[in-house]
Every structure is written in structure tokens, then in C-alpha cells.
Amino acid sequence: MKRFWIFLFIFSVAGCSENKDVSDLERFTQEAFKDHTPEVEPLPALQPQAVFIYTASKLIDPFDRENLKEKVEDLPSVAGAEGPDRSRRKEPLEAFPLDSLKLVGVLAQNDQNWAVIRAPDKTVHRVKEGNYMGVNDGEILVVDDNTVAVSELVKNPVGRWEKKEANLILVE
């Protein structure tokens, strides 16, 4: 086995010597490709493009916020335009977004429906019609057998307050 390693070492050192004769390889490559020219497909002709001159830069930009604010006075008054009541004391469920709250049950007591809501911090709250929940001043309008209807106050892109309806559905 020792002789094999010595032979391998001598063979690899002999292969790395500087006395390399590659003239036969150079001669072969010159003669092999002497009569062969590669075929190159011609480039397609360039199609003339139609000239387009943009002239709308002189028009009013419909996405500019300043243009929207100038037109606020022209808008009709909508329900909830006065905004949320800031003097009202916040309820515990108003600390969480409405989509993070889960309806886990509905209770009935003295002809009054109560919804059982689980908050993201795993606390359970009992609410009824007229209570508030969600970060957008969502007032509970109706507590049904398996849904809770909430009306939230949100600002539209123009800056006016408007009411949006949302529902929490009991999932078993």
C-alpha cells in the first residue's frame, strides 16, 4: 500500500511540471474548426414605435389630497359626521381591534340578550346592546342568538366620519 501512495505522489508531481507540450492540442483545434463557421440567426428588424405625448400633466391630479380637501365643503352631511364622543368613558373591550374579538356565547336573562366575548388576552367579557367594543368606537346594536351587530365610526379618505356595520358570528 505504501508503494501505491509513493507512485501516486510521483505521478501527480510529474503531471504538474512546467514542461508541457500542448502543440498537438492547438493544432487539432485549429484544424477541427477551420472549415466550420457558426450559424448566427440575424436579429429581427426593429418595429417603429408610435410616439405618445402625455398631455394630462396640465389637468388636476385626482389623487392629490389637497384636491380632496378642497371639496369637503361640497359634500352632503352624513350620519356620524360629528365623530365619536370623546367625553364617554372607554369600556374594556375598546382596547382591542374588532377582528381580534371572538363571540363565544349568547346568554338570555330577563328578556335581555348578553354576548360573551373573548378578548385576545384570554379574558371573557359579558356585553349587551349599547355597550362599546373595538378601537373604532364600535357600539353594539343587536345581540342575536348567534351574532352581534356592531356599528363603528371610521374616517373616510376625505376625513369625514362615517358609520360602518360589522358582525361577530358565533363559531362553534
N, C-alpha and C positions, 0 to 999 in steps of 0.2 A: 504494500500500500504506500510505503514511503517512496518507492521508485516512481509510482504514478504521480504523486504530488510534485516530485522534482521534475519529471518530464513535462508536466503541465506548466510549471513555472517557467521552464526554459522555452517552451513553445510560445507562451504568451509574451515573454520578453523579446523573442525573435520577431514576433509579429508587430511589435511596436518600434522596430528600428527605423532610422531615418532614410535608409537606402531603399526607397520604394520606386519601383519601375511600373508606372501606370500607362506607359506609352501605348501598349496594346489595347487598353481600355479606351483611351482617347481616340485611337484610330478606328475602333469598332463603332463608337458613337457617331463619328463624322461620316463614315460610310453608310451606316444604317439609316440615317435621316437625310442623306444627300439629295435623293430624288423625291423626298416626301415633303410637301408643303401643307400645313394645316388649313382646313377649310373653315373660314370665318363667315358667318352669315352677315349680310350687310345690315346696317342699322335702319330701322324703319324711318320713313320720312316724317318730319315734324309737321303736325297739323297746325294750321294757323288758329290762334285763339281769338275769340271775339273780344273786343275791347269793351269794358264796362266802366262807366263813370258814375261814381257814387255821388248822388246829389241830395241825399236825405240829411246830410250833416247840417243843413240850414234849418231843418224842421225841429220842432220841440221834441225832446227826448222823453218818451213816455215812462221811462224807468227812473228818472231823476226824482229824488224825494222832495226836492223843492217844488216841483211841479204838482205833486200830490198835495202838499201842504197849502198851496195857494187855493186849491179847490175845496178845502174843508168847509168853508163857509157856505158853499153852494149845496152841500149835501143835506138831505132832509134829516130831521131828528129821528133817532131810532130808540127803541126800548132799551133801557140800561145805559143810555148815553151819559148819565150823570156819574157813573163809576161806582166802585164799591164804597160801602160805609166804613170809613177809617176809624170812627169812634166806637164801633162794635168790638166787644171783647172776642178775641180769637178762641176757637174751640180746639181741642187736642188733635183732631184729625185734619186740621188745616195745615199741619206741619208736613204733610206727605202729599206727593202728586196723586191725582185721582187714579191713574192707571196702576199705581202700586198698591192700592187698597183692594181687599177682597171681601166680597159678600159671602159669609159662611152660614148664615141662617136668618130666618124671619120668625119673630115671636108675636103673638097676639095677646093683648091684655086690655080688658075693659073697652072693647071696640077700637083699640088703638094698635096699629102695627108698629113693631120695633124691628129695626135691622141690626144684625150682629155683624160688625165689620172687623176684620183682622188687618192691623197695620203692619208695615214691613219690620218693625221692631218686635213683632210677635205678640203685641198687646191686643186685647179684644175690647171693642167699644160697642155700646148699645146706643143707637141713634133713632130719631123719629123725624117725621115731616117738620120742616122748619129749622132743623139743625144744619150746620155747615160742615163741609169736608172738602179736601183738596186745596192746593195752593192758589187756585184762581177764584176764591170766594164762591165755591160751589154750594148752593142752597139745595137741600133735599126737598123735592116737590112731592113725590109719591113713593110710599113704601108698599109694594105689592107682595104677592105670595112668593115670587122668586126674582124680582127685580127692584132696583132702587133708581128712580129717575132724579137726576141732578141737573141744575141749571147753573152754569159757570159764567162769570164775567171775564171776557178777554178783550184785549185791544186788537182792532183790525189794522191792516197796513197803513191806513190813513191816520191812525191814532185815536179813533173813536172807540168807546166801549160798546160791546155787543154781547148778547146772551147766546151761549152755546149749550145745547142739551147733550147730556151723556147718560149712559145707563150702566149700572153694575148688575151683573147677572149671576145668580146663584149657580155655582158649578159643584156638582157632587162627585 
